[in-house]
Amino acid sequence: MTIFDYITDIQTTKLCNLPTEEYNAYMANRWLSFYSDKITNSINESVNIFGVALDKQQHYKMLSVIVPKTRYAKHLKYIKKASKVKKENDIDALAYNMQLSQREINEMLEFREKIIK
């Protein structure tokens, strides 16, 4: 069983009859927090407060009560952290697009920083 099997059961069937040996409460909270802001607040206010006292089966059932039932499993889009692009790559791209040398781009950026300060 994968975490997505549990999430599908929590969202659609709500039977809570899957074995909980492989159930991970943290990952279920994390993936279901992408469902909506209301669900995230509900999880934070209920499951995370009592999470220490709940075993896996109780946590699984509590989530099935909190999350509204849907006909189809909602596609949960994972939100990635925005990656920082290196400054060298930006300079290369600017030099290529503006048809200037990297030295000229660096001089322009230094000049811009002096003006802004």
Buried (B, 14 or more C-beta within 10 A) or exposed (E): EEBEEBBBBBBBEBEBEBEBEEBBBEBBBBBBBBBBEEBBEBBEEBBEEEBEEBEBEBBBBBBBEBBEEEEEBBEBEEEEEEEEEEEEEEBEEBBEEEEEEEEEBBEBBEEEEEEEE
